[in-house]
Amino acid sequence: MTKNVQHADPILVKVPGASYPIFIQNGLLSKAGEYLQPVVAGRKMFILSDSTVWKFWGKELSRALAPHPCSVLLVAPGERQKQLGTVEKIALQLALHGAERSSVLLAFGGGVVGDMGGFAASVYLRGIDYVQIPTTLLAQVDSAIGGKTGVNLAAGKNLVGTFYQPKIVLSDPRLLRTLPERELRAGLFEAIKCAVIGDPDLFEYLAQNRREILKGKTAALEQVIRASAALKALVVSKDEKEGDLRRVLNFGHTVGHALEAATRYRRFLHGEAVAWGMLAATRMAAQTDGLAPQEADRMVELIRSYGPVPSMGKTPASEICRHMTVDKKVRDGVIHFVLPRRVGEVTIVKGIPQQRVASIIEELKRTDPFRQTQ
């Protein structure tokens, strides 16, 4: 996936009833009007963004979309905004600004804006079209693709949402220039997830080009984005609504989501929590003899090398495990884990005793593999 790619070519997501392109190209934002013309021509347009993204890139997007008239709806940045109350405010603003069934919503931001924007679009007037223009690495490699929308509850991550596909995704790696280093690293953990579950070439690329990637070199990041997006598009096209195959995309997310909820979405960025979750899943796989020690070491080293990540602190393992019981990945009351078998292949395992999971979390807290990178 990472070799001999024509970056101007779109990646296609094909699901029942929908087919849409993902365009990935440096400088794409300045051409957004041209790419969006087939979707927005003659329709009312609404841009949903957060105040930070709009400060950096709002003028450029507005120029690119001229002369299309559009209304701008801004929300405060941060994971704590990802709640039903914010979606209600978005819907109210759409109504007050005259949004109709034929209107289009542009979600212009990171994963929080994309998830809330997609959810709002899916329920406003029982569904209006929307577009994803992701501005963070995490959104470009993962959350903007595949149509998962939703918000958090106090009980857990993304517990209320819909499957609702965008009409088009525009990813411009240049937007990552204003991304804080911590946000960049958080997105790279989602790329590592993609590598482990299905792309050994991407795994090697991440290992061999770490310096250029962490420096934010555009060409290197574009390779990572394209490879990750291609893998996710392939998985989603085969399993839109997580009936079976798409569940592999949850590698690291069972513990990760629980860790976010247990710390009230204040301590970790999403990708950081997933990093801890991938480490936990790797140890589970090694303990169940499903993963060879040398393969486990390779995975742990790659994850560790893209740190630092905040420690788990004093959050009890029992509290993290409690939040796992209300996760979306629970089936018939049983927690399912995505565990690696080797780089490029994972399997779904159920029935791991909660005591063992808690023990692994406590061990990770004690040893903290990221401490060496801080």
Summary of the structure (lengths in Angstrom):
residues: 374
radius of gyration: 19.7
end to end distance: 31.9
largest distance: 60.4
contacts: 1339
relative contact order: 0.11
helix: 53%
strand: 19%
